[in-house]
């Protein structure tokens, strides 16, 4: 018998997913950066990354793609002249809320396909630094 309480449902980006390794961190850390997203139909646009971890990123965007839609994310690492790319699929969407107090801006979660260096090392460094700063408080 249901209690009437239900958890928000997030749509899995891939129906059949191989077993994932244990996550190093259960949450994404703040990382605000302009990026370009490109879709398979050849369209692209600039949006902002709001947070990131080694498994994905939250992208602030007023235009909602469909869950499962594939895209490539491209941005420049701080202090670098080289762009990095990560491909993935939209895992869940968060349309504009009427009262967005203490919430994410409109946007969606992008689940990365497995990422490699130099992006992997950079993201792990961002997560580790955030964890160190906030575990000391």
C-alpha positions in Angstrom: 0.0 0.0 0.0 1.3 3.4 -1.0 1.7 6.1 1.6 0.9 9.0 -0.7 4.5 10.2 -0.7 6.5 9.8 -3.9 10.0 10.6 -4.9 10.6 12.9 -7.9 11.2 10.6 -10.9 14.2 11.2 -13.1 14.3 9.7 -16.5 17.2 7.4 -17.2 19.2 8.5 -20.2 19.9 5.0 -21.4 17.6 2.1 -20.9 20.2 -0.6 -20.8 23.2 0.6 -18.9 26.1 -1.6 -17.8 26.9 -1.6 -14.1 28.5 1.7 -13.1 31.6 1.9 -10.9 30.9 3.3 -7.4 30.6 7.1 -7.5 33.4 9.0 -5.8 30.9 11.7 -4.8 27.1 11.5 -4.7 26.6 15.1 -5.8 27.8 17.6 -8.4 29.9 20.6 -7.3 29.4 24.2 -8.4 31.2 25.1 -11.6 29.8 28.0 -13.6 31.2 28.2 -17.1 30.0 29.2 -20.5 29.9 26.2 -22.9 28.5 25.2 -26.3 26.2 22.3 -26.7 25.9 20.6 -30.1 23.1 18.3 -31.2 23.2 15.5 -33.8 21.0 17.6 -36.1 23.9 20.1 -36.5 22.3 22.8 -34.3 24.3 24.3 -31.4 23.9 27.0 -28.8 25.7 28.6 -25.8 24.5 27.7 -22.3 26.0 27.7 -18.9 27.3 24.8 -16.9 26.0 25.2 -13.3 27.6 22.2 -11.6 29.7 19.2 -12.6 31.1 15.9 -11.5 32.8 13.0 -13.3 29.5 11.5 -14.3 27.7 14.6 -15.6 26.8 18.2 -15.5 23.8 20.4 -14.9 23.3 22.9 -17.8 21.3 26.1 -17.3 19.1 26.5 -20.4 15.6 27.8 -21.0 15.1 25.4 -23.9 14.3 21.9 -22.7 15.6 19.0 -24.8 14.0 15.6 -24.6 15.3 13.1 -22.0 17.6 10.7 -23.7 18.6 13.3 -26.4 22.3 13.1 -27.2 24.6 16.1 -27.3 28.2 17.1 -27.1 29.3 19.7 -24.5 32.4 21.8 -25.3 34.1 24.3 -23.1 37.6 25.7 -22.3 39.3 24.6 -19.1 40.4 27.5 -16.9 44.0 28.5 -17.7 44.0 26.6 -20.9 43.7 27.5 -24.6 42.3 24.2 -25.5 38.6 23.3 -25.6 37.5 19.9 -24.1 34.5 17.9 -25.1 32.2 15.5 -23.4 29.4 13.6 -25.1 26.3 12.3 -23.3 22.6 12.2 -23.1 20.0 14.3 -21.2 19.1 12.4 -18.0 16.4 14.7 -16.6 14.9 18.1 -17.2 14.0 20.9 -14.8 11.7 23.4 -16.6 11.2 26.9 -15.2 9.5 26.9 -11.8 7.0 29.4 -10.7 8.8 30.0 -7.4 12.5 29.1 -8.0 13.7 29.9 -4.4 16.7 27.9 -3.5 16.6 25.8 -6.6 18.5 25.3 -9.8 17.7 27.5 -12.7 15.8 26.0 -15.6 17.9 23.4 -17.3 18.7 19.7 -17.4 21.1 17.1 -16.2 23.6 15.8 -18.8 24.8 12.3 -18.1 28.3 12.0 -19.6 29.5 9.1 -21.7 32.8 7.9 -19.9 35.2 10.9 -20.0 39.0 10.8 -20.3 41.9 13.1 -19.6 42.4 16.0 -19.7 38.7 16.6 -18.8 38.6 13.7 -16.3 41.6 14.9 -14.3 40.2 18.5 -14.3 36.7 17.5 -13.1 38.2 15.2 -10.4 40.4 18.1 -9.2 37.3 20.5 -9.1 35.4 17.9 -7.0 38.3 17.1 -4.7 39.0 20.8 -4.1 35.3 21.5 -3.3 35.2 18.6 -0.9 38.3 19.7 0.9 37.1 23.3 1.3 33.7 22.1 2.7 34.9 19.3 4.9 37.0 21.8 6.9 34.0 24.0 7.8 
